[in-house]
Amino acid sequence: MLSVFYFGPAGGGGVDANVKRWVGQFDGGKAKAKTGEKTVNGMKIHTVDAAGEYNPRMSGGVAPPKATFRMLGAIVESEAGLFFFKLVGPKDVIGGEESNW
């Protein structure tokens, strides 16, 4: 599932808070996530790659935890504010899309 969020110029919380919350959705916050930064077209992009048991309830969902899931996330800093992208699903499916991410 791909989710895209934009909350306005000053909305959505900061980068660090969102990265921490996203990683916290895996293995009760004990997941070893890979994070990084890069610049594309002059915009800073913060990346997150986490895997393990995914708990969608931590993001306000009602579904039960899902075993062996993976998330590829990106937070883009733009002149208009932060844009949030999350690709979440079974680990093997998300792994198959990693090169497209």
N, C-alpha and C positions, 0 to 999 in steps of 0.2 A: 504494500500500500504506500503510495506516495502522498505526502501531505505538504502543502505549501501555505505558509502563513505570513501575513503582513499586518502589523497593528498600528501603522502610522509612524510619523517621524520620530516619536519618542516612546513608542509602545513596545510591549513584548518583553521587557526586562533586558538586562545586559547579556553580553555574550557568555561570560563566565557562569552566570546563574543558569542559563539555558543548557550549556554543556554539562554542568553538574547534574541538572535534573534529568537530562537525556540518559546519561551514563547510569544514574540512579534507578532507571527503569529496568536495568539488567542485573540479574543475580543479586538483588537487594542492595544495589550500590557497590557491590564488591567486584564488578566486572573490570577487567583490565582493558580499557579502551585506548585506541590509538587516536591522538589528536594532532592536528597540524594546521598550518596557515600557508596560504599562497595568495598571489595577486593575479587577477584576470581582468583585463580591460580597465585597469586602474582601480579596481575594487578589491578590498581585502576579503578573503574567504577563509572562514574557520571551519575545519573539517573534523568529523567524529566518526569513528568506526568501532562499534561495540557489538558483542555477541554473548549469548547465554540464554538464560530463562528470562523472557520479556514479560514485564508486568504492565499491561496497558492501563490498569486502574490508577497507576501513579500519574497518568496524564489526564485523569478525569473519565477514563473509559469504564465500562462495566463488564468487559470480557475477562475470563479467568487467565492466569499466567500461561504463557506459551513456551514450551521447551525448545531448545536449539533454534532460536531466532537470531537475527542480525539486523543492525541498523547502520545505514550510511546517512550521515547528517551533514548539513552545510548551513552556515550562517553567513550571509553576504552583507557586508557593510556598504551601503550605497548613500548617495546624497539625499535620497528620500527616506532613509532609515534602514532598519534591519529587515532582511527577508530570511525566512526560516524554511529549510527543505529537509524532510525526513523520508527516507525509503526504508520500510520495515517489513520483514517477512521471514519465512523459513530460511535458515542459513544457506542452504544449497541454492535456493532461488536467487537470493540477493547476491551471493558469490558469482552467479552466472551473469549478473548485470553490472558487476563492479567496473568492468572496462568501459561501459557506457556512462557511468556516473561521472 
